[in-house]
Amino acid sequence: MPNRTLALCVAPRDLNGIWRANDGGTYYVRQIGNDVWWVGMSSDNGKTWTNVFKGVKKGNTVTGQWADVPRGRIKSGGILNLTVKVTNQSVSEFTRSAVSGGFGGSRWLPTCDDTILNPVP
């Protein structure tokens, strides 16, 4: 029987990276100091919705604003506050703590390049 090697996903040390949310979207996040930016896209390559976010991180809280952009069909915007969960000095997830404007996602997890457990598109 051949040896099997299982890949382990390593959580990022900050919010930088590609995240998946429970709204089916993929979020490309950039953290520069305390500033957090992202572009989020629906699973159909952003045709249903594409949004941008700008927030400020203080401790384990990010407060900011989001807006849909014309790539997608949905047009809305509002406030979005997040709670960042840190485990063993790494960001294991972040969750929505306050929202306006009908934003759909409420939980984000880091992606993994393990094609069996969690394939990256």
N, C-alpha and C positions, 0 to 999 in steps of 0.2 A: 504494500500500500504506500503510495507516495506521501511525502511530508506535505502538510498544509501550513501555509503561513497566513495569518489573519492580519489585515491592516488595522491600525488603530488611528482614530481621528483625534487630532490634538486640537484642543480649543485655543483660539487666539488669545494673546495677552491684552489686546485692546479691541476696539470695534472694527478695525480695518479688515476688509475681506468681503467674501461673498456669503450671504446669508439667505436662508429659505424661511418663509413665513407660512403660517397656517392659512393664509388666504391664497396659497398656490403660487405666490410670486417669488421672484428672485430679486434680492436687494444687493446692490454694489455699494458698499459703505467705505467712507474715507474719514478717518479721524485725524485731525491736525491739532495737536495740543488738546484744548478742551472743545474745539469746534468739531461737530459731526455733520457730515453731508452724506446724502445717498441719492441714487436713482433706483427706483423699484419698478419692476415690469411684470405684468401678468404672464402666465405660462404660455400664451400664444405669441411670444416675442413682443409683448407690450401693445398688441392691437386693441385689447379690451381696455386696459388702463396702463398708464405709465405715470409715475409720480416722482417728485423731488422733495427732499427734506433738508432743512437746515436747523440744527439745534446746538445747544451748549450743554456740555457734561459738567456736572458738579457732584463729586462723590459718585454714587451709583445711580444718579438721576440725570436724564437728558430731557431738557425742555426745548420745544421748538415748534416750527410751522411746516406744514406740508402743502403741496399743490399738485394737482394733475396737470400734465402737459399735453399738447395736441397730438402726440404719437398715438395715444389711445382715444377711445370714444367717450369715456367718462370724464366729466369736467367738474371738479369740486376742490375743496381745500379747507384748511382749518388748523387748529392746534393739535399737537401730538406730543405727549409726554411719555417717557419710557423709564423702566426700572431695569438696571443692568445687574445680572446675577454673576458674581465672581466666585469661582470654586478653585482652590489651589492656585491662586494668582493668575487664573485664566478666565476669560469671559465665556461662560457655558451657554448663556442665552440672554435675551432681553425681552421684556414684555411691556405691553401697553398699560399705562396707568391712568391716562386721561386722553380724551379725543373729542374733536368736533368735526363736522363736515362729512360724516359717514365713512371714515377710513376703515377698511376691512380687516387688516392684519392685527393680531393681538399677541403673537408669540413668534420669535425669530430664533433659529438655531444655525450654527455655523455649518457650512457645507463640508464635504469630505471627498477626497479623490479616490475613495474605495469604491470601485465600480460595482461591487456586489451589494454592499450595505447602503450606500448613499451616493449614487452617481451624480457627478457634476455635469450639467448640460454642456 
